[in-house]
């Protein structure tokens, strides 16, 4: 039998008759058991979160039970190890318990005694692993919150999706505008997965010349083409055991798309100039700023590749749909830039806050990072015109605090007006104010709502 995640008991005893009898006892009790006559090499087969228990004789040739216990405790201090002996050595029992043994059984013992000890140990193991899993899940959530800042519903939903997908081996398609943070999401998927210790290889397909893209991705043998003087390992092969992030996948030629589809389906790679198929243990995370379904309809992207990639899509919301996150993001990046440059942190003026909130951010988070960097260096925000906003975005350069507050309020309402709302009720809920208050403020600031609704026709 082989040791796997479903094994509940690993039984080690050099006496074949006793080993068989104990195995039958455990097997008849419905436990999945794997037996070994020798303890050497056992630790190498166990992972830290292996869900079973170890039952081992103490006096064995090669590696005895106490030595095995020491190795297992170094692997996982909470792994239950039950030791058995036929010598009735009380000092040995005390030594074993001090070394961390879960239980100590003296031969001969009743079958029920063994089963009771094993079942209690399994219950303990399940509790330990459940608690460990909860702690990891909490740590993962904190890690995601630190990487993907914001409290908007859209970003919270994205964090939930990443958390759910990270634990799987499913290939992922990330869809998002330029600067929205596609590589940040891809790295989070890798770092929170079981592949975190493997390589993360990022490649931008749009930055590769057509003449080298195939060699870069799949590799080549010496002499495969003119100039190929020695073997080259491609990016897919280099990422074996880890994750490959392929950005701007829409820019790949149809010929390369065919090879990528084969790789995704068969999990093998064939270098240029070679007939050898190399098996891959790899996760593919592709990213695009285009609608690949539309590209497929237009013949620019293979439909079969689109459907193969679109099993687990992630949509990154643009910054203009995350208005409540803008100031938090800006302050975070500005603070980081100030610390990096050894400069004192600056505080935003109300007019600057309003300007940030009113801007459309066509470059998304990347554009905001650049603005925060300039701000930390003591420069102007340097924001261009925000074409999706009305003239309300214009702010006074001087004036009293009340004038700045009024301008900030006007810019906030104008920024929300630029988003799609089918009714004044929806707009008021987004701003967190009563409809009557919203109606008064629209009139005061000279703003118009043209979403097709009015306070009078809402009930």
Steps between C-alpha positions, in 0.01 A plus 500: 500500500610860444489780751257778399275765649226240567722277713391514864758276665863431414597177682870418536619171656776262399305195626299380194248298707421782742495749213241294314286450813498873586428588138196271500376654824522851360362399161195325654431819696466687168833679514724533197839371605841478331763268648878518498763259636765768524486862626775625271377743235160550665542871574575575134157362405304715743398860451460739792120492469465125449164419666582163660677353804811285531507175697854367538689234689791635706762231468574459128822460305636795304283781637323437831172650612652775716723615217199499267301701756775762509496533120121518484484768768752705305268471198180581690499537878123434508504169309368221732745212539398187693790280610474130589748264665509150640767563758301675773773759535344768725795745472478459123131586515573812703771599253261451209225711656746779583618490141146571384341159442120516498464163672706198608362145476662197661471162325288302525208742486134452414376600154256745656790673679677562170181611324408740781844660494502530119150651486583758768819586316310542171248729672787707635662511157180619331459777757862611456471509120164680511646769726808521281282537191296777665818685600633470145171623356509801735862569408411472131216750542735743674757448228241572231372806684857634515556441128158603367408804706147630520159444654282544193263209427679435170844454658361295788335269250828470307688406819242230573537359150880497524484325837272232357707443184846515659455162670420329169714406201255651252641719225373858531417775252539851644314776317576861580590835351857623469642587841222326694740259673486174303848388604425582865200265482705231323772515766238477775355187339849347493618608845183377672506162323679173569739604221636795698841334535522440125599757238276788393590586142344813347516572129333770293402348167441847356862598560644201311594526136309255280828341395598398855171443682486127425860444609448706816191308603576145389880496476716354223773249430840590357472537122121534504533817292770735380678647801385229744847398610400328823195361677268753662248421774170676430294693753242222536766243583679744729176549697461124560372441853373855526295761317539674164335839460437583135394862459343654187408157371283663234817606315612141432483380141251231404784251441635547852146480637471149351811387689380664820167320472680167466716578801195586710321181402787251521735667750805427286742726315703426188805713433552631148714251306417212735259206493516445876194584709591639843231458770410816688360563846402858442220748556425751228365844590417699188407867493339728245363851472273399210169319472632164374152382408468795264853438369404137433188610312721723287744216428789662689499245782428128494157424644611160637788665687265765636261238638792302643632806682164638608427224753604721792486868395587787734386851415699785658280805548639825357586769754212722384263232635677500837449863597496432874848340475678788326608703804609190694709378206651843443598546863653153511715552190594854599608380845705219348666742258581747779663223704692375197641846428562587865253789489240607757146389422274768353131551569245553226313829486121479461527638146751229411273233642217630287726504194599138558139395547386682187770358273407214265829307535529361148836349605341342808714412803825548308403860422404557863837360617680747275292788636572388857873485420493859368305615804751337738781682319327832559384543141157573360264204459543536125157361414384564148142589411230261615276483192239283665434764764302825458651844559425447868847353537648852484602602850597834655872551553443714808205594714365407840461153651127517431566566132735199484243278675231615257730428206585156640132414547419618148784290355388190692145530369626570149725194515205281599280656230752380241431141600193316364191550717148428384330706768555769760444236766800305372711817490396598854578152635845509337572836669347387830255792531117531492338574162361832623853608606639391165231695315590816696873457443458446126305827482757683716798386293328543164533129413247304294405135522411356160470133591134491415356524850381769741396513864137527399488175298664286773290336765 
